[in-house]
Each structure stands twice: as structure tokens, then as C-alpha cells.
Amino acid sequence: MDTRLLELLVCPVTKGPLIYKHDAEELVSLSARLAYPVRDGIPVLLENEARALTDTEIEEGRKP
């Protein structure tokens, strides 16, 4: 994922920042507790396409 593109994208629910998880091909919004899929290099920023994050994933995402 292009870092310049990532700087422009925000969570459609909270308007907060997104974290790209390369291994899972997802954009994570800790504030919304959602992970949006990236399909064929294209972020799918639709709430109904996102999966809910577990408490463990939230804690891991907050670690520096």
C-alpha cells in the first residue's frame, strides 16, 4: 500500500486514522474497532465489508 495514499485515507465511521496490516491485507481502525479489507490493492472502506476487531487485536494495535 502506498504510504501517501494511506496518509489520505481515514475510517469512514470515525474519520480517524487507519493502520495498514500487510500480513492480513487490512486497514485497521482502532477507534471504530474495525478492520477493512484490501482486495487486489484496493481498500474496501465499507462498514458492512469490515470485520470487528477482537479485544486482543485492539490491545496489540495500541502497543508502540
trRosetta pair geometry for C-beta under 8 A, 3 or more apart (Angstrom, degrees):
i j d omega theta_ij theta_ji phi_ij phi_ji
1 5 6.5 -116 175 73 84 117
1 6 5.6 84 134 -59 118 112
1 20 4.9 -142 50 -134 147 154
1 22 7.5 -142 9 -94 100 81
1 27 7.9 126 -114 -78 167 99
1 38 6.7 -79 -76 -137 120 160
1 41 7.3 170 -91 -149 65 71
1 43 7.7 60 -126 -56 126 104
2 5 4.1 78 76 6 103 109
2 6 6.8 -174 92 -11 53 85
3 6 5.3 -52 -145 36 37 116
3 7 6.5 45 154 -25 66 100
4 7 5.8 -50 -154 28 32 114
4 8 7.1 25 150 -14 61 106
5 8 5.9 -64 -158 37 36 109
5 9 6.4 32 152 -23 71 109
6 9 5.8 -54 -141 32 34 111
6 18 6.8 -125 -159 81 82 101
6 20 5.6 -69 -115 -32 137 124
6 27 7.8 -170 -127 -119 91 114
9 18 5.4 -38 110 29 107 136
9 27 6.9 -60 125 -153 143 155
9 43 6.3 42 -129 56 155 170
9 45 7.1 -158 -160 -73 112 144
10 14 7.9 -121 163 84 98 67
10 15 5.0 19 146 -160 138 48
10 16 6.3 147 -165 66 94 19
10 17 6.6 -59 -122 -92 74 31
10 18 6.6 179 -134 -19 25 98
11 14 4.7 18 89 46 130 85
11 15 6.3 -85 68 -29 77 11
11 16 4.9 3 25 54 121 74
11 17 7.4 15 -14 69 96 14
11 18 5.9 147 -57 -69 76 91
11 29 3.7 79 -96 -112 135 143
11 31 6.6 -164 33 62 160 105
11 32 5.1 -177 180 -9 147 134
11 34 7.2 124 -144 59 119 114
11 36 7.9 178 -122 -22 74 129
11 45 7.7 -171 -141 -153 37 109
12 15 7.8 27 -140 -71 16 55
12 45 5.0 127 -26 156 120 105
12 46 7.4 -2 39 -101 157 26
12 47 6.5 -119 84 -49 117 88
13 29 6.8 138 46 117 109 162
13 32 4.3 99 73 -115 134 137
13 34 6.8 97 12 15 144 143
13 47 5.9 98 -67 -94 109 115
14 29 6.2 155 32 177 119 130
14 31 4.4 -158 127 107 173 123
14 32 4.8 -149 -13 -57 116 96
16 29 6.0 116 75 -154 105 99
16 30 7.6 -91 121 56 141 72
16 31 4.2 76 25 27 165 144
16 32 7.1 -175 40 -22 118 91
17 29 7.7 163 91 -121 41 72
18 27 4.3 6 177 177 130 107
18 28 6.5 138 -163 63 70 40
18 29 5.7 -44 -103 -74 75 76
18 36 7.4 -41 -136 32 133 120
19 27 7.1 147 67 -162 37 56
19 28 4.5 -29 62 61 94 100
19 29 7.9 167 17 -75 78 30
19 30 7.1 41 3 -28 124 98
19 61 6.3 163 48 -152 157 109
20 26 7.7 162 -152 89 48 44
20 27 5.7 -28 -96 -103 62 71
20 28 7.8 -178 -81 15 13 81
20 38 7.7 30 -140 -38 95 149
21 24 4.4 6 117 41 120 105
21 25 7.5 -53 93 10 78 14
21 26 4.8 -1 54 61 110 88
21 27 7.6 -174 17 -87 78 21
21 28 5.7 60 -20 -22 114 116
21 35 7.3 -28 26 -142 135 118
22 25 7.2 17 -171 -73 32 49
24 35 7.2 -33 125 -178 139 141
25 37 6.7 24 120 -160 92 70
25 38 4.7 -127 175 60 79 96
25 39 7.7 87 152 -76 126 39
26 35 4.3 7 176 178 140 106
26 36 6.3 142 -163 69 76 42
26 37 5.9 -47 -105 -104 76 39
26 38 6.3 -158 -88 0 22 90
27 35 7.1 154 74 -161 39 57
27 36 4.5 -19 60 61 95 102
27 38 6.3 99 -24 -53 90 103
27 43 5.5 19 -12 -132 141 119
27 45 7.3 -29 67 -89 141 89
28 34 7.6 175 -149 95 51 46
28 35 5.0 -19 -100 -107 74 81
28 36 7.7 -163 -73 21 27 71
28 53 6.8 73 -148 -81 104 135
28 57 7.6 -139 -138 161 137 114
28 61 6.0 -136 134 -116 145 142
29 32 4.0 19 113 35 127 107
29 33 7.3 -46 97 8 81 19
29 34 5.1 9 52 58 106 85
29 35 7.6 -166 23 -80 68 35
29 36 7.2 51 -10 -13 103 102
29 50 8.0 -24 27 -146 113 150
30 33 7.0 23 -170 -78 34 49
30 53 7.6 -49 -117 44 50 168
30 58 6.1 116 -146 -140 87 76
30 61 4.9 -171 -89 117 116 137
30 62 6.5 121 -148 -67 150 82
32 50 7.9 0 121 141 127 164
33 52 6.2 12 133 -156 97 75
33 53 4.8 -130 -172 43 66 103
33 58 6.2 -22 -118 -85 89 121
34 47 7.1 -66 -135 -136 165 68
34 50 4.0 25 -178 156 117 143
34 51 7.0 143 -156 71 68 34
34 52 6.4 -48 -102 -105 63 42
34 53 6.4 -126 -72 -16 12 94
35 50 6.0 153 69 -163 38 87
35 51 5.2 -21 58 60 97 87
35 52 7.9 14 15 103 84 4
35 53 5.7 110 -29 -71 98 90
35 57 7.6 -58 -49 158 127 152
36 43 6.1 47 122 -171 124 92
36 44 5.9 -164 176 78 95 65
36 45 5.3 12 -157 -104 158 53
36 46 7.5 128 -136 38 108 46
36 49 6.8 57 -144 96 75 98
36 50 4.8 -46 -86 -98 64 98
37 43 7.9 157 97 -150 44 49
37 44 5.0 3 71 43 86 118
37 49 6.1 -93 24 149 107 108
37 50 7.5 -163 -8 -103 72 48
37 51 7.9 70 -48 -6 90 98
38 41 6.7 3 166 -131 103 15
38 42 6.8 162 -163 72 66 30
38 43 5.2 -32 -105 -93 83 58
38 44 7.1 -173 -95 7 29 78
39 42 5.7 -31 71 60 70 87
39 44 5.8 34 8 -30 107 120
44 49 4.8 -74 134 116 121 155
46 49 4.2 69 73 10 101 111
46 50 7.1 -166 89 -23 51 83
47 50 5.7 -50 -151 19 36 116
53 57 4.3 -125 -170 88 99 128
53 58 5.4 119 123 -57 126 82
53 61 7.5 -25 -166 -10 153 142
54 57 4.7 99 53 5 76 101
54 58 7.2 -136 96 -5 43 86
55 58 5.6 -52 -151 33 34 115
55 59 6.5 33 153 -17 66 105
56 59 5.8 -56 -149 37 31 110
56 60 6.3 29 154 -17 66 109
57 60 5.7 -54 -142 40 31 111
57 61 6.2 34 156 -22 64 108
58 61 5.8 -58 -149 36 27 112
58 62 6.7 23 155 -18 62 108
59 62 6.0 -61 -152 34 30 109
59 63 7.2 41 150 -33 62 96
60 63 5.9 -43 -160 12 37 115
